[in-house]
């Protein structure tokens, strides 16, 4: 396994955007977010992060009264 430093590759960012723009316009890029409502859901959401229960990015949203 080999890592890299993002700032070392920043000069490639405009090329990346140009390459990915077409995929985005065609709807081939999909953003997945797993949202939970309210602070009372935070403990189970945290456990879900470590057990693989969530899908995509885990986000919380305050519940409205």
KEMAR-609665 format. One record per atom (N, C-alpha, C, O): residue in three letters; x, y, z. Coordinates in steps of 0.02 Angstrom, whole numbers, plus 50000, padded with zeros to 5 digits. Atoms other than C-alpha are relative to their C-alpha. Layout:
BEGIN
ALAXYZ;...
% end
This chain:
BEGIN
UNK500434994250000;UNK500005000050000;UNK500455006150000;UNK500965006350034;UNK499624993850003;UNK500635017349958;UNK499525005950005;UNK499015006149971;UNK500424994149993;UNK499905033850012;UNK500275005849960;UNK500785005249927;UNK499774994050033;UNK500055051149941;UNK499755006150038;UNK499275005650076;UNK500204993849969;UNK499925069049999;UNK499605004049948;UNK499855005549894;UNK500454996750047;UNK498465078049917;UNK500315006449973;UNK500255007949913;UNK499734993650023;UNK499355094749910;UNK500564999149948;UNK500695003749909;UNK499495001350051;UNK500755086749807;UNK499694998849932;UNK500034999449881;UNK500355001550063;UNK499455082449674;UNK499525005549979;UNK499155004849930;UNK500494994750013;UNK498485098749676;UNK500035002849929;UNK499535005149903;UNK499944997550069;UNK499165103849506;UNK499584995949951;UNK499454998349896;UNK500415004350043;UNK498125089449433;UNK499255001250009;UNK498854998349973;UNK500714998949984;UNK496475096049505;UNK499605002649940;UNK499065000149928;UNK500394997850058;UNK495925105749349;UNK499884994349950;UNK499344993849920;UNK500085005750045;UNK496225090149244;UNK499484995150027;UNK499064992549990;UNK500495004449967;UNK495245079649369;UNK499295002749990;UNK498844998949972;UNK500674997150009;UNK493775091749361;UNK499754999249929;UNK499164997749918;UNK500205000750070;UNK493765091249172;UNK499804992849985;UNK499314991649949;UNK500155007050013;UNK493785072349171;UNK499344997950035;UNK498964994050006;UNK500585002149962;UNK492415070649303;UNK499375003849982;UNK498825001449997;UNK500594996050016;UNK491265084249238;UNK499494996149957;UNK498894996549969;UNK500455003850044;UNK490555072849103;UNK499634994650040;UNK499034993550030;UNK500325005249958;UNK490215058949229;UNK499455003250044;UNK498925000350052;UNK500494996649958;UNK489325071349342;UNK499395002049960;UNK498825001149982;UNK500564997750042;UNK488265078449201;UNK499574994149977;UNK498964994949967;UNK500375006050021;UNK487755060649150;UNK499674996550059;UNK499324991550050;UNK500305003049941;UNK487235056649329;UNK500354993650022;UNK500064989750059;UNK499645006049982;UNK488565043149347;UNK500325000550069;UNK500514995450098;UNK499744999149933;UNK489225050649510;UNK499425000550048;UNK498975004750039;UNK500555000249952;UNK488105046849656;UNK500275001350070;UNK500774998250090;UNK499814998449932;UNK488255054149831;UNK499514996650047;UNK498914997750043;UNK500425003749954;UNK487605042849968;UNK500105002850070;UNK500675003650092;UNK499964997349933;UNK487205049750140;UNK499504996350044;UNK498924995550026;UNK500435003449952;UNK486505040450290;UNK499865004950056;UNK500315006750094;UNK500184994749953;UNK485565052950400;UNK499594997250057;UNK499154993050047;UNK500405001749941;UNK484895050750576;UNK499715006550028;UNK500005011850021;UNK500354994249973;UNK483685062450662;UNK500085000350076;UNK499974995350110;UNK499994998749929;UNK483965069850835;UNK500604997450038;UNK500924992550018;UNK499445001749958;UNK485285068950969;UNK499914993150033;UNK500404989750046;UNK500135006549968;UNK484455053651046;UNK500224994249955;UNK500314988649979;UNK499785005250047;UNK484965043950889;UNK500764999649993;UNK501014995149960;UNK499274999750007;UNK486815048450906;UNK500364993750023;UNK500804991349987;UNK499645006049979;UNK487365033251008;UNK499954994249951;UNK500454991049935;UNK500075005650047;UNK486635020550888;UNK500335001649932;UNK500574997149898;UNK499674998050062;UNK487295030550738;UNK500754999050006;UNK501074996849959;UNK499295000949989;UNK489045030250813;UNK500184992549997;UNK500684990649967;UNK499885007250002;UNK488945011450840;UNK499954997549928;UNK500334993249907;UNK500085001950070;UNK488345009850660;UNK500615001549958;UNK500764997949910;UNK499394998350037;UNK489925018350598;UNK500524994450007;UNK500874992949959;UNK499485005049987;UNK491005004850677;UNK499784992949983;UNK500204988449981;UNK500245006850016;UNK489904989950632;UNK499824999349927;UNK499644993949904;UNK500165000450072;UNK489624994350449;UNK499275000649984;UNK499064998949929;UNK500724999550011;UNK487764997650469;UNK499835005949954;UNK499355005549916;UNK500174994250041;UNK487815014750387;UNK500264999149929;UNK500694995049915;UNK499805000150070;UNK487985017650200;UNK500215007149981;UNK499845011849994;UNK499774993450021;UNK489005032050130;UNK500225004250059;UNK500495001650108;UNK499804995249947;UNK489305047450237;UNK499475000150054;UNK498875000650040;UNK500464999649943;UNK488535047450410;UNK499895007150019;UNK500385010750032;UNK500164993149983;UNK487645063750450;UNK499445000150052;UNK499014995750053;UNK500524999249951;UNK486585069650593;UNK499615006449987;UNK499885011349960;UNK500424994250009;UNK485155081850589;UNK499615001150064;UNK499324996450091;UNK500384998849939;UNK484375090350740;UNK499274999049988;UNK499005000749936;UNK500735000950006;UNK482585085550771;UNK499665006550017;UNK499875010150063;UNK500384993849989;UNK481345099750764;UNK499434998650048;UNK499094993550042;UNK500555001049952;UNK480115101850907;UNK499325000749968;UNK498815000050002;
% end
